[in-house]
Amino acid sequence: MTSVDIEGVGSVAIGGAVVRVPDLHARAPQLVRLTGRNGVGKSTVVELLGGSVAPRRGRVLVNGRVASGRLARGARTVTRSEPALLPAVSLERHARLFARAAGVDADRALSALVGAGLGGCLAVRADLLSTGQRRSAWVVLTTLREARVRILDEPFLGLDDVAAGRLVTAIEGWAATGLVVLVDHGARPLAAETTVARMEPA
């Protein structure tokens, strides 16, 4: 079953701050929007589901697998809020690197960038891309692998209306058959069946 589960984690200490993590149980097909004011810990939930943070108590599962374990890696894609592209490396080279890591053909990665309106930027170094181009490329590259669970942290930041519209279409497509966990401020309408999980301060 395509699912994510957070249960009994309670509070998590991150960088000197304490974040209260709510229980969450979601099944596909569905879009889960994590909302709440800045600093409340939405990105911490992304890191828990993405497996880079392991809880001291409770459990965090992706498709029934421990999120921080090896078996959960292939079940999800994770798009963090801050693009982690190599400054002096071209977008085309990034496409080939990300394609290899995702286990897909490089031509597919290049086609995805072209489809995102970035065909004219393939030879451009990452540090010379505009903020919107860099963020749009980041979303494309981190969602190349086929996965039933998609976790995205503030993916609309810095995107113009055209790029945001493309992302809305992609998210609705993913949520139609799989499970999307989306961190955003909830202002952008999405047609997918949506559950809103609001996070509160610890």
Phi, psi and chi 1 to 4 in degrees:
 res  aa     phi    psi   chi1   chi2   chi3   chi4
   1 MET       -  134.8  177.5 -177.8  -68.8      -
   2 THR   -79.0  116.8  -58.9      -      -      -
   3 SER  -160.1  159.8   60.3      -      -      -
   4 VAL  -132.0  143.7  -63.1      -      -      -
   5 ASP  -140.3  128.0  -63.6  -82.2      -      -
   6 ILE  -124.1  123.3  -59.5  175.5      -      -
   7 GLU  -144.9  127.7 -175.4  173.7   -1.2      -
   8 GLY    68.8   19.5      -      -      -      -
   9 VAL   -73.3  -37.8  172.2      -      -      -
  10 GLY    72.2 -126.4      -      -      -      -
  11 SER  -101.3  143.4  -64.0      -      -      -
  12 VAL  -126.5  132.2  175.5      -      -      -
  13 ALA   -90.4  120.5      -      -      -      -
  14 ILE  -130.4  115.8  -60.5  -71.1      -      -
  15 GLY    56.7   37.5      -      -      -      -
  16 GLY    87.9  -10.2      -      -      -      -
  17 ALA  -103.6  154.2      -      -      -      -
  18 VAL  -110.0  126.4  176.6      -      -      -
  19 VAL  -113.8  130.8  172.7      -      -      -
  20 ARG   -90.2  120.0 -174.0  171.5   64.3 -168.1
  21 VAL  -100.8  117.8  178.1      -      -      -
  22 PRO   -75.9  154.4   30.1  -34.8      -      -
  23 ASP   -66.4  144.1  -74.5   -2.0      -      -
  24 LEU  -147.0  129.4  174.8   66.3      -      -
  25 HIS  -134.0  116.5  -57.6  -78.8      -      -
  26 ALA  -137.3  142.8      -      -      -      -
  27 ARG  -127.7  148.1  -55.8  -71.2 -179.0  -91.4
  28 ALA   -74.9  153.3      -      -      -      -
  29 PRO   -85.2  133.1   29.2  -32.4      -      -
  30 GLN  -169.1  152.3 -171.3  175.2  175.8      -
  31 LEU  -115.2  124.8  166.7   64.8      -      -
  32 VAL  -108.5  120.1  178.2      -      -      -
  33 ARG  -101.8  120.0  -67.0 -178.6   98.4  146.1
  34 LEU   -90.3  119.7  -71.6  177.6      -      -
  35 THR  -122.8  168.6   65.4      -      -      -
  36 GLY   144.3  162.2      -      -      -      -
  37 ARG   -68.8  161.6   71.3 -174.4 -168.7 -170.2
  38 ASN   -57.6  138.0  -70.8  -20.9      -      -
  39 GLY    86.2    0.6      -      -      -      -
  40 VAL   -79.8  -15.8   79.7      -      -      -
  41 GLY   115.9   17.9      -      -      -      -
  42 LYS   -61.9  -41.4  -58.5 -176.0  -64.1  -65.4
  43 SER   -67.6  -26.2  -67.3      -      -      -
  44 THR   -65.2  -38.5  -60.6      -      -      -
  45 VAL   -63.7  -39.2  173.6      -      -      -
  46 VAL   -59.4  -45.3  168.7      -      -      -
  47 GLU   -67.1  -35.2  -63.3  -54.3  -36.6      -
  48 LEU   -64.3  -48.9  -75.3  164.7      -      -
  49 LEU   -69.3  -30.5  -69.4  172.7      -      -
  50 GLY   -77.4  -10.8      -      -      -      -
  51 GLY    88.8   -0.4      -      -      -      -
  52 SER   -83.5  -14.5   61.8      -      -      -
  53 VAL  -123.9  126.8  172.7      -      -      -
  54 ALA  -105.1  131.6      -      -      -      -
  55 PRO   -71.8  150.2   29.4  -35.3      -      -
  56 ARG   -78.2  -23.6  -67.5 -169.1  174.8 -175.9
  57 ARG  -145.3  167.7   61.7 -171.0  176.6  100.7
  58 GLY    75.7 -162.6      -      -      -      -
  59 ARG  -146.2  147.3   60.3  179.5 -168.9  158.5
  60 VAL  -130.2  118.8 -179.9      -      -      -
  61 LEU  -125.3  144.1  -54.3  176.8      -      -
  62 VAL  -123.4  118.1  174.3      -      -      -
  63 ASN    52.9   38.4  -72.0   -1.6      -      -
  64 GLY    78.7   -0.5      -      -      -      -
  65 ARG  -103.5  146.6  -52.3  -74.0 -170.1  179.2
  66 VAL   -59.3  125.3  175.2      -      -      -
  67 ALA   -60.4  -32.1      -      -      -      -
  68 SER   -86.4    1.2   58.1      -      -      -
  69 GLY   -92.7  163.9      -      -      -      -
  70 ARG   -62.3  -36.4  179.2  178.2   57.3   82.9
  71 LEU   -68.9  -19.2  -66.9  176.7      -      -
  72 ALA   -84.4  -15.5      -      -      -      -
  73 ARG   -60.3  -43.7  -68.1  176.9 -171.5  168.0
  74 GLY   -76.0   -7.6      -      -      -      -
  75 ALA   -87.4  -10.0      -      -      -      -
  76 ARG  -143.8  160.8   70.0 -171.2  167.2 -141.4
  77 THR  -118.6  150.1   62.2      -      -      -
  78 VAL  -128.7  123.8 -178.3      -      -      -
  79 THR  -114.7  103.8  -57.9      -      -      -
  80 ARG   -78.5  164.8  -67.1  176.5  170.3   83.8
  81 SER   -71.6  -27.8   60.9      -      -      -
  82 GLU  -106.8  117.5 -171.2   59.7   35.0      -
  83 PRO   -59.1  136.0  -24.0   34.7      -      -
  84 ALA  -116.5   68.6      -      -      -      -
  85 LEU  -101.1  150.5  -57.6  178.5      -      -
  86 LEU   -78.4  120.9  -60.1  170.2      -      -
  87 PRO   -55.0  -44.4  -24.0   33.1      -      -
  88 ALA   -92.8   11.8      -      -      -      -
  89 VAL  -107.6  136.4  175.0      -      -      -
  90 SER   -68.8  160.5   72.2      -      -      -
  91 LEU   -65.0  -36.0 -164.3   52.4      -      -
  92 GLU   -61.8  -44.2  178.7  179.0   -0.3      -
  93 ARG   -64.3  -39.4 -179.6   60.0  178.0  156.2
  94 HIS   -58.6  -42.2  -85.2   98.5      -      -
  95 ALA   -58.9  -41.8      -      -      -      -
  96 ARG   -69.3  -39.2  -62.1 -174.1 -175.3  -78.4
  97 LEU   -66.3  -46.2  -67.8  170.8      -      -
  98 PHE   -68.4  -35.6  -85.0   77.4      -      -
  99 ALA   -62.0  -43.8      -      -      -      -
 100 ARG   -61.8  -43.7 -175.8 -176.9  -54.2  165.0
 101 ALA   -65.9  -33.1      -      -      -      -
 102 ALA   -85.9   -9.5      -      -      -      -
 103 GLY    74.3   31.2      -      -      -      -
 104 VAL  -121.3  165.6  -57.9      -      -      -
 105 ASP   -70.5  141.6 -170.9   79.3      -      -
 106 ALA   -60.9  -34.4      -      -      -      -
 107 ASP   -63.0  -33.5  -73.1  -17.8      -      -
 108 ARG   -65.2  -41.8  175.7  176.9  168.6 -177.7
 109 ALA   -64.4  -42.8      -      -      -      -
 110 LEU   -64.7  -41.2  -67.5  166.7      -      -
 111 SER   -63.5  -36.5  -65.5      -      -      -
 112 ALA   -65.3  -38.7      -      -      -      -
 113 LEU   -67.2  -41.8  -70.8  171.9      -      -
 114 VAL   -61.2  -42.8  171.6      -      -      -
 115 GLY   -63.2  -24.5      -      -      -      -
 116 ALA   -88.4    9.6      -      -      -      -
 117 GLY    82.5   17.4      -      -      -      -
 118 LEU  -109.1   16.2  -63.1  167.0      -      -
 119 GLY   -60.3  -32.4      -      -      -      -
 120 GLY   -80.5   -0.5      -      -      -      -
 121 CYS  -110.9    3.6  -55.7      -      -      -
 122 LEU   -61.1  -32.4  -64.5  178.6      -      -
 123 ALA   -89.1   -1.0      -      -      -      -
 124 VAL   -87.7  137.3  178.8      -      -      -
 125 ARG   -64.7  150.0  -68.3  170.0   29.7  146.9
 126 ALA   -60.2  -36.4      -      -      -      -
 127 ASP   -75.3   -6.3   58.5   -9.4      -      -
 128 LEU  -104.3   -1.7  -61.4  179.3      -      -
 129 LEU   -75.0  152.5  -63.4  170.4      -      -
 130 SER   -69.5  165.8   70.4      -      -      -
 131 THR   -58.3  -45.1  -62.3      -      -      -
 132 GLY   -64.5  -41.1      -      -      -      -
 133 GLN   -63.8  -43.7  -70.2  167.8  -20.9      -
 134 ARG   -63.9  -42.7 -172.4  163.9   55.0 -109.3
 135 ARG   -71.6  -37.8  -63.8 -167.4   66.1   87.0
 136 SER   -63.8  -43.6 -175.2      -      -      -
 137 ALA   -61.7  -40.4      -      -      -      -
 138 TRP   -60.2  -44.4  176.9 -116.1      -      -
 139 VAL   -63.0  -45.5  173.0      -      -      -
 140 VAL   -60.1  -48.4  168.8      -      -      -
 141 LEU   -68.7  -32.2  -66.8  172.8      -      -
 142 THR   -86.3   -2.1   53.9      -      -      -
 143 THR  -119.6   21.6   56.9      -      -      -
 144 LEU   -66.5  -40.7  -72.7  172.8      -      -
 145 ARG   -71.9  141.4 -172.2  175.1   69.1 -110.8
 146 GLU   -68.4  125.5  -69.0  -64.6  -29.2      -
 147 ALA  -152.9  146.2      -      -      -      -
 148 ARG   -84.9  -17.4  -64.3  -63.3  -56.2  -80.5
 149 VAL  -116.6  126.0  177.3      -      -      -
 150 ARG  -120.6  127.6  -52.4  -82.4 -172.3  178.0
 151 ILE  -120.1  119.6  -55.9  163.1      -      -
 152 LEU  -129.9  129.3  -58.8  103.0      -      -
 153 ASP  -108.7  107.6 -169.7   -4.2      -      -
 154 GLU    50.5   52.3  -61.1  -76.1    9.0      -
 155 PRO   -71.8  -16.9   29.3  -36.7      -      -
 156 PHE   -84.7   -9.6  -68.5  105.1      -      -
 157 LEU   -58.2  129.8  -74.9  177.3      -      -
 158 GLY    79.4   -1.1      -      -      -      -
 159 LEU   -88.6  142.3  -59.9 -172.7      -      -
 160 ASP   -78.5  176.5   62.0   22.9      -      -
 161 ASP   -62.3  -36.2  -71.3  -17.9      -      -
 162 VAL   -67.1  -48.4  173.8      -      -      -
 163 ALA   -64.0  -39.5      -      -      -      -
 164 ALA   -64.3  -38.1      -      -      -      -
 165 GLY   -63.4  -40.6      -      -      -      -
 166 ARG   -62.1  -40.9  -69.0 -168.8 -173.7  103.4
 167 LEU   -68.0  -38.4 -178.9   54.0      -      -
 168 VAL   -57.2  -45.9  165.2      -      -      -
 169 THR   -61.0  -42.6  -60.9      -      -      -
 170 ALA   -64.5  -45.1      -      -      -      -
 171 ILE   -62.6  -43.7  -71.0  172.4      -      -
 172 GLU   -63.5  -36.1  -70.1  175.9  -16.1      -
 173 GLY   -66.5  -44.3      -      -      -      -
 174 TRP   -62.6  -42.6  -64.6  -31.3      -      -
 175 ALA   -73.0  -18.1      -      -      -      -
 176 ALA   -68.5  -28.6      -      -      -      -
 177 THR  -124.6  -17.2   56.9      -      -      -
 178 GLY  -125.7 -151.0      -      -      -      -
 179 LEU  -130.3  125.3  178.4   58.4      -      -
 180 VAL  -117.8  127.4  177.7      -      -      -
 181 VAL  -107.2  115.9  178.8      -      -      -
 182 LEU  -120.7  123.6  172.1   66.9      -      -
 183 VAL   -95.3  118.2  172.8      -      -      -
 184 ASP  -161.7 -177.0   77.7  -21.7      -      -
 185 HIS   -93.2    6.3  -65.6  -68.9      -      -
 186 GLY    75.6   11.0      -      -      -      -
 187 ALA   -83.2  -22.0      -      -      -      -
 188 ARG   -93.1  122.6 -165.9  172.4  -60.3  -85.6
 189 PRO   -69.5  139.1   24.3  -32.4      -      -
 190 LEU  -133.8  138.9  -70.2  157.7      -      -
 191 ALA   -80.7  -17.3      -      -      -      -
 192 ALA   -64.7  150.7      -      -      -      -
 193 GLU   -58.9  123.1 -179.2  178.2  -16.4      -
 194 THR  -123.5  136.1  -56.9      -      -      -
 195 THR  -112.6  130.5  -62.9      -      -      -
 196 VAL  -102.2  124.0  176.6      -      -      -
 197 ALA  -113.7  108.0      -      -      -      -
 198 ARG   -92.2  128.1 -178.7  167.0 -179.8   83.1
 199 MET   -95.8  140.9  -65.5 -172.4   62.3      -
 200 GLU  -117.1  155.8  -58.1  -66.2  -16.5      -
 201 PRO   -59.9  151.5  -20.8   32.0      -      -
 202 ALA   -68.5      -      -      -      -      -
